[in-house]
Amino acid sequence: MDRADALDLVATTLVSRTSRLARLLMGRGSRQLTRTEAGLLATLLDGPRRITELAETEGLAQPSVSKLVDKLEARHLVLRGRAADDGRAVLVSISTEGERTLESARSEIRALLRQSLVGLGDEDLAALVKSSEVIERLVRSLQVGEGRQ
């Protein structure tokens, strides 16, 4: 396969395949969190965010994020506060319970994935290790392009 074909194959399949993997793993767990909830909580691990920032980061409409935050707040997974620089702006942060719940969900997903990986041969496992490293570099390059690090 030449480089152009490889670029097309990865650009066409990577997101759908990794998304399907995430859906399968999340669906087999205890379902403490939806993928969207887990994504939002993971974003909040980096610090408090405004609703508008969360909407942009998570690729959701602002009203959807507000409803999601309402649900997470009712479950004591996030906290709302006012921004010090603008008292009108609402900041959302992850609570201690939110951190615990997210880590529990992540731990469960890791265990499920590990069970699936055990059956792979050494060559396939090595390929996945390398792929994981490449995906991390790709994520970092995309974040730098957005002005985030």
Secondary structure as the mmCIF struct_conf table of DSSP 4:
data_model
#
loop_
_struct_conf.conf_type_id
_struct_conf.id
_struct_conf.beg_label_comp_id
_struct_conf.beg_label_asym_id
_struct_conf.beg_label_seq_id
_struct_conf.end_label_comp_id
_struct_conf.end_label_asym_id
_struct_conf.end_label_seq_id
HELX_RH_AL_P HELX_RH_AL_P1 ARG A 3 ARG A 28
BEND BEND1 GLY A 29 GLY A 29
BEND BEND2 GLN A 32 LEU A 33
HELX_RH_AL_P HELX_RH_AL_P2 ARG A 35 LEU A 44
TURN_TY1_P TURN_TY1_P1 LEU A 45 ASP A 46
STRN STRN1 ARG A 49 ARG A 50
HELX_RH_AL_P HELX_RH_AL_P3 ILE A 51 GLU A 58
TURN_TY1_P TURN_TY1_P2 GLY A 59 GLY A 59
HELX_RH_AL_P HELX_RH_AL_P4 GLN A 62 ALA A 74
TURN_TY1_P TURN_TY1_P3 ARG A 75 HIS A 76
BEND BEND3 LEU A 77 LEU A 77
STRN STRN2 VAL A 78 ARG A 82
BEND BEND4 ALA A 84 ASP A 85
TURN_TY1_P TURN_TY1_P4 GLY A 87 ARG A 88
BEND BEND5 ALA A 89 ALA A 89
STRN STRN3 VAL A 90 ILE A 94
HELX_RH_AL_P HELX_RH_AL_P5 THR A 96 LEU A 117
TURN_TY1_P TURN_TY1_P5 VAL A 118 GLY A 119
BEND BEND6 LEU A 120 LEU A 120
HELX_RH_AL_P HELX_RH_AL_P6 ASP A 122 GLY A 145
TURN_TY1_P TURN_TY1_P6 GLU A 146 GLY A 147
#
